[in-house]
Amino acid sequence: MPLYETVFIARQDASAQQVETLADQLAAVITEGAGNVTKRENWGLRNLTYRIRKNRKGHYVLFNIDAPAPAVLEMERQMRINEDVLRYLTIRVDALEEGPSAVLQNRGGDRERGDRGDRGDRGDRGDRGDRGGRFGPRDRGDRPGPRADGDRGPRRHDGPMEGRPPRSEPRNEGGV
């Protein structure tokens, strides 16, 4: 039978128990279609990259599936119907991964890295000078600071024609 990986995202409003029930229902659809779910991982509530149907977070669940195509199509149909499923993606793979997925492996590694991560300790950085950069020192010596009332002062000009002398002769548009 073909092998598939499916990840679906459930609404943030759903409780963990509701997400587990939904995953059980989808796994039952696969088993009814003469297939089986070889691995099931709940990645938990994670931030979405962008809002989907007014949700900023979602419960992620991964399935590794060994099932015929009609069973997978029926599971996808059920996910389209269910309002709790925000998105899903099913791909066909040559072999299923054994052990925990990369997402679960990475989750444990974040706690071991510490404050600086893999960048190491920066040590005592000492006196860093005036911090001027390419354009000289960053002090505002010759420029006035903001005023107490919040006003930034007068405008430099009032409009596009302000301060220009009137045009005395017409413009030569023809190039003659």
C-alpha positions in Angstrom: 0.0 0.0 0.0 1.1 3.6 -0.5 2.7 5.5 2.4 1.6 9.0 3.3 2.4 11.7 5.9 -0.4 14.1 6.9 -0.3 17.1 9.1 -3.4 19.0 10.1 -3.9 22.1 12.2 -6.9 22.4 14.5 -8.4 25.6 15.8 -6.8 27.2 18.9 -10.2 27.2 20.6 -10.3 23.5 20.7 -9.1 21.8 23.8 -6.4 19.1 23.8 -9.1 16.5 24.5 -11.2 17.7 21.5 -8.1 17.5 19.2 -7.4 14.0 20.4 -11.0 13.0 19.7 -10.7 14.6 16.2 -7.5 12.6 15.6 -9.2 9.4 16.7 -12.0 10.0 14.3 -9.6 10.6 11.4 -7.6 7.5 12.3 -10.8 5.5 12.4 -11.6 6.7 8.8 -8.2 5.3 7.7 -8.7 1.9 9.5 -12.2 1.6 8.0 -10.6 2.1 4.5 -8.3 -1.0 5.1 -5.3 1.1 6.1 -3.5 1.9 9.4 -1.9 4.9 11.1 1.6 3.8 11.9 2.6 6.9 13.9 0.6 9.7 15.5 2.3 12.8 17.0 0.6 15.7 18.7 2.9 18.7 18.3 0.7 20.8 20.6 -0.4 24.4 20.3 2.0 26.4 18.1 2.0 29.9 16.6 0.9 30.2 13.0 3.0 32.2 10.5 -0.1 34.2 9.5 -3.7 34.3 10.6 -6.0 31.6 9.3 -9.7 32.2 9.8 -8.9 34.7 12.6 -6.7 32.2 14.4 -3.1 33.0 15.4 -2.4 29.6 16.9 -3.3 26.0 16.1 -3.0 22.5 17.4 -0.7 20.5 15.1 -1.1 16.7 14.6 1.1 14.4 12.4 -0.1 11.1 11.0 2.1 8.5 9.2 -0.3 6.5 7.2 -0.1 3.2 5.3 -3.4 3.1 3.4 -4.9 2.9 -0.1 -5.6 6.2 -1.8 -9.5 6.1 -1.4 -9.1 5.9 2.4 -6.8 8.9 2.4 -9.2 10.8 0.1 -12.0 10.1 2.5 -10.0 11.4 5.4 -9.2 14.6 3.5 -12.9 15.0 2.7 -13.7 14.6 6.4 -11.1 17.3 7.3 -12.6 19.7 4.7 -16.0 19.3 6.2 -14.9 19.7 9.8 -14.8 23.3 11.0 -12.2 22.6 13.6 -9.6 21.8 11.0 -7.9 25.0 9.7 -5.5 23.4 7.2 -4.1 20.0 6.3 -1.4 18.7 4.0 -1.0 15.1 2.8 2.0 14.0 0.9 3.0 10.6 -0.5 6.4 9.4 0.7 8.6 6.5 -0.3 9.3 5.4 3.3 7.9 6.4 6.7 10.3 7.9 9.3 10.9 5.8 12.3 11.2 7.5 15.7 10.1 11.1 16.6 9.8 13.7 13.9 12.1 16.6 13.5 9.7 18.9 15.2 9.6 16.8 18.4 13.4 16.4 18.3 13.9 20.1 18.0 11.5 20.9 20.8 13.8 19.1 23.3 16.9 20.8 22.0 15.7 24.4 22.7 16.0 23.9 26.4 19.6 22.8 26.3 20.9 25.8 24.3 20.8 28.4 27.0 20.5 32.1 26.6 23.1 32.5 23.8 22.2 29.4 21.9 25.0 28.1 19.8 26.7 31.5 19.6 28.8 31.0 22.7 29.6 33.5 25.5 30.7 37.0 24.4 32.7 37.6 27.5 33.7 41.0 28.8 33.3 43.4 26.0 35.0 46.2 27.7 34.8 49.9 26.7 33.2 50.1 23.3 34.1 53.7 22.5 31.8 56.3 21.1 29.7 53.8 19.0 29.9 56.1 16.1 30.0 53.9 13.1 30.7 55.1 9.6 29.0 58.5 9.9 30.7 59.7 13.1 29.5 60.0 16.7 25.8 59.5 17.4 25.4 62.4 19.7 23.0 65.1 18.6 25.3 68.0 19.4 24.3 70.5 16.7 20.7 69.4 16.3 18.0 70.5 18.8 16.2 67.8 20.7 12.4 67.4 20.9 10.5 70.2 22.5 8.6 69.7 25.7 5.2 70.4 24.1 5.8 67.6 21.5 6.0 70.1 18.5 8.9 69.5 16.2 9.2 73.1 15.0 8.3 74.9 11.8 8.1 73.1 8.5 10.8 73.7 6.0 8.3 74.7 3.3 4.6 75.1 2.9 4.1 73.8 -0.6 5.7 72.9 -3.9 5.8 76.5 -5.2 6.7 78.3 -2.0 9.9 80.3 -2.4 10.3 79.8 -6.1 10.4 82.8 -8.4 7.7 83.1 -11.0 8.5 81.7 -14.4 9.2 84.6 -16.8 9.2 82.9 -20.2 7.2 79.8 -21.4 8.9 76.5 -21.4 10.2 75.2 -24.8 8.3 71.8 -25.1 9.0 71.2 -28.8 12.8 71.0 -28.6 13.3 73.7 -31.2 
